[in-house]
Amino acid sequence: MSIREIHRSTLQTWLTQSGLGGGQELALLDVRTEADFGKGDPLFATNLPLARLEAEAGDFVPRRSVRLVLVDSADGTAARGAQILERLGYSDIYTLAGGVAAWNASDGAGLPTFDIPGNIFAGSIRDLCATPSIDAKKLQALRAEGKDVIVIDTRTPAEFAQSHVPGAVNAPGEEILQRFLDNVPSPDTFVVVSCAGLPRAVIGAQTLIDARVPNQVALLEDGTVGWTRASFELASGPDTSRGRASASAAAFGTERVGQLAARGGISVVERDTVAVWLAESEIRTTYLLDVRSAQEYEAGHLAGSISSPGGQLLGVTYRTLATRGARVVLIDDDGTRALTTAYWLKHRGWDVHVFKGALPGFAALANEVSIGDSVSSSQLYEPQH
C-alpha cells in the first residue's frame, strides 16, 4: 500500500478532535523499543514495539477501521509496521512524518516519562483537592517518636519487592480500599501513601480521602525517591503479610467504594449491554479490561478480556488504552477494584463502565470470545462447576 504520512499539525488536530468519551476515535502507537519510548514520546502514545505488533495489535487496537497513527524514530519502523497492520486488516493507517523528533521539535512535548497525561492528571488532582503531604524527614521523626503511623505503598507487588520504605505494606491502588481495614484496623492511625514518586501516591491518598475513611491521610512527598534523597535507606522484599483480604476488610471496601461510585456517578452495566457493545466492534471500540492481578487473571477470566491491573491502568493508562474516544468496561471478582479504577478513569475523561455483579471465583468463559466477535449475553460469563 502507499504509506500515508501526516505532519505534526495534523496529528495535533486529530488529537483534539478525538478527545475522550465521544469524539472521533484515534489510535496512536509508538512502534519504537520500550527503552527508546521511555526517553520521550508524543502525548497519548501507546508503546507497542514492532517486534510485538503483529501478535498484540488486536488487543491494543481492536477496531480495524479506526484511524491509526504510527510513530517511530524516522527510521522506517513505522512504515514496516503499517505493512504488518495492513496484512492484519487495518484500513486507515498513517505514519508521523519525521517521527518523534518532528513532534518534539516545536515545544519539546516529548518528555522522559511513560505516561505524561497520567502525571499531569495526578498533579491537577493534587492541586484541585489540596491533597495533604508529608516529607520523608517528618515521617521518620514521627516514627522515632513512636507515633501510630503506617505507610501504604500503592505500587505493584513486584515494584514493592524491589524497594520500599521500611515497614511499609503493599496495596496497589485498585486494592487500597479493599485491603484498608486489614492494613489499618485503628481509625487513629496516621496513613501515609507512597509510590516511587508522585502520581500513584496522589491517587491512592485521594481515594481514601474521597471514600471518607476515618483516618488522617497524607501522601509521602516524592515517595521512595524522596526517601533516599533524605539519606534514608530503602528496604526490599515482598510484603509477607499480604494475602486475601479478610471478610471484614472486603465488606468495608465494598461499602466505601459503593459510596465513592455513587458520588462519582459510575455507570454499572449488565452483560446484555456489554454483548451489544462488543457486537458493534466496527462502529466503536470497546475495551474489556480485567483489573485484578495478573495471577488472578491467569487462573480464570472472561474470554476476550485483557489483563490490566487497576493501579497500573490508572498510573500508565496509555500503555493499555491505545484508542482515544473508546469505551471502557472494567471487570473483577466483586466490583471493588473495578469501581475504584472507574472512579478515576471517569475523572480523566474516559467513557468508563463497570460490569455488573460479583463473579465468585471468576471462572473463565465456556466459549472463547474475542473482542471483535459478535457474541450473545450467555457467552459473556458462565460459572465453572
Buried (B, 14 or more C-beta within 10 A) or exposed (E): EEBEBBEBEBBBEBBEBBBBBEBEBBBBBBBBBEEBBEEBBBBBBBBBBBEBBEEEBBBBBBBBBBBBBBBBBBEEBBBBBBEBBEEEEBEBBBBBBBBBEBBBEEEEBBEEBBBBBBBBBBEEBBEEEEBBBBBBBBBBEBBEEEEEBBBBBBBBBEBBBBBBBEEBBBBBBBBBBBBBBBBBEEEEBBBBBBBBBBBBBBBBBBBBBBBEBEBBBBBBBBBBBBBBEBEBEBEEEEBEEBEEBEEEBBEBBBEBBBEBBEEBEBBBBEBEBBBBBBBBBEEBBBBBBBBBBBEBBEEBBBBBBBBBBBBBBBBBBBBBBBBBBBBBBBBBBBBBBBBBBBBBBBBBBBBBBBBBEEBEEBBBBEBEBEBBBEBEEEBBBBEEE
